[in-house]
């Protein structure tokens, strides 16, 4: 029996949740869904420059889990860019951090406060 899946901790939801070509009308076959936890790995590793180990600590999962999530997210980004598909960011198993991460906060001053105000 597989282990139950842990909720992944994310700092905040994306400001924009839809990306794609503006000059082409597409049908539902041309959509890619990226989960919020996949988005968070891209944000932490590529934007903030964290190593996978640091990312795993922030998200409260194993490093191997982060590696798998990150690889899936990169494949989806590449497919969206190369094939001109619309990328939606939604869903997944996650919880928004409450601004506390190992007693230091989440690393973003007002990020989590903005999410709770929505």
C-alpha positions as CSV (number, residue, x, y, z in Angstrom):
1,X,0.0,0.0,0.0
2,X,1.5,3.4,-1.0
3,X,2.2,6.0,1.6
4,X,-0.3,8.8,1.9
5,X,0.7,11.9,0.0
6,X,1.9,14.9,2.1
7,X,0.5,18.3,1.5
8,X,3.1,20.5,0.0
9,X,3.7,23.9,1.7
10,X,3.6,26.9,-0.7
11,X,4.2,30.5,0.1
12,X,1.5,32.0,-2.0
13,X,-0.7,31.4,-5.0
14,X,0.4,32.8,-8.4
15,X,-0.7,36.3,-9.2
16,X,-1.6,35.1,-12.8
17,X,-2.8,31.6,-13.3
18,X,-3.1,31.5,-17.1
19,X,-0.3,31.9,-19.7
20,X,-0.1,31.2,-23.4
21,X,-0.1,32.5,-26.9
22,X,-2.2,35.6,-27.4
23,X,-2.4,35.4,-31.2
24,X,-4.0,32.0,-31.6
25,X,-7.4,30.6,-30.6
26,X,-7.0,27.2,-29.1
27,X,-9.4,24.4,-28.0
28,X,-9.3,22.4,-24.8
29,X,-6.8,20.0,-26.4
30,X,-4.2,22.8,-26.3
31,X,-4.2,23.3,-22.6
32,X,-1.7,22.2,-20.0
33,X,-2.4,22.2,-16.3
34,X,0.5,22.9,-13.9
35,X,-0.3,22.4,-10.2
36,X,0.4,25.0,-7.6
37,X,3.1,22.9,-6.0
38,X,4.8,22.6,-9.4
39,X,4.6,26.3,-9.8
40,X,6.2,26.7,-6.3
41,X,9.2,24.6,-7.2
42,X,9.8,26.7,-10.3
43,X,9.5,29.8,-8.2
44,X,11.8,28.6,-5.4
45,X,14.5,26.9,-7.6
46,X,14.6,29.1,-10.7
47,X,13.5,32.5,-9.4
48,X,14.8,32.5,-5.9
49,X,17.9,30.4,-6.8
50,X,17.4,27.8,-4.0
51,X,18.9,24.3,-4.2
52,X,16.6,21.4,-4.2
53,X,17.4,20.6,-0.6
54,X,16.4,24.1,0.5
55,X,13.3,24.0,-1.6
56,X,12.3,20.6,0.0
57,X,12.7,22.2,3.5
58,X,10.5,25.1,2.5
59,X,7.8,22.9,1.0
60,X,8.0,20.3,3.8
61,X,8.7,17.3,1.5
62,X,11.6,15.1,0.6
63,X,14.3,16.3,-1.8
64,X,13.5,13.4,-4.2
65,X,9.8,14.6,-4.2
66,X,10.9,18.1,-5.1
67,X,13.1,16.8,-7.9
68,X,10.1,14.9,-9.4
69,X,7.8,17.9,-9.0
70,X,10.4,20.2,-10.6
71,X,11.0,17.9,-13.5
72,X,7.3,17.6,-14.2
73,X,6.9,21.4,-14.1
74,X,9.8,22.0,-16.5
75,X,8.3,19.5,-19.0
76,X,5.0,21.4,-18.8
77,X,6.7,24.8,-19.3
78,X,8.6,23.5,-22.3
79,X,5.5,22.0,-23.9
80,X,3.7,25.3,-23.4
81,X,6.5,27.3,-25.0
82,X,7.4,25.0,-27.8
83,X,3.9,23.8,-28.8
84,X,2.1,27.0,-28.1
85,X,-0.2,25.6,-25.5
86,X,-2.1,27.6,-22.9
87,X,-0.7,26.9,-19.4
88,X,-3.1,27.0,-16.4
89,X,-1.8,26.9,-12.8
90,X,-4.4,25.3,-10.5
91,X,-5.0,22.4,-8.3
92,X,-2.6,20.0,-6.5
93,X,-2.2,19.0,-2.9
94,X,-0.9,22.0,-1.1
95,X,-1.4,24.3,1.8
96,X,-0.6,28.0,2.0
97,X,2.0,28.7,4.7
98,X,0.9,30.9,7.5
99,X,4.0,33.2,7.2
100,X,6.0,30.9,9.5
101,X,8.7,28.6,8.2
102,X,11.1,27.2,10.8
103,X,10.5,30.4,12.8
104,X,11.9,32.6,10.0
105,X,8.8,33.4,8.0
106,X,8.2,32.2,4.4
107,X,10.9,34.4,2.8
108,X,8.4,36.9,1.3
109,X,7.4,39.8,3.5
110,X,3.8,40.3,2.5
111,X,3.2,37.3,0.2
112,X,1.1,35.2,2.6
113,X,-0.8,38.1,3.9
114,X,-1.9,39.1,0.4
115,X,-3.2,35.5,-0.2
116,X,-5.3,35.6,2.9
117,X,-6.8,38.9,1.9
118,X,-8.1,37.5,-1.4
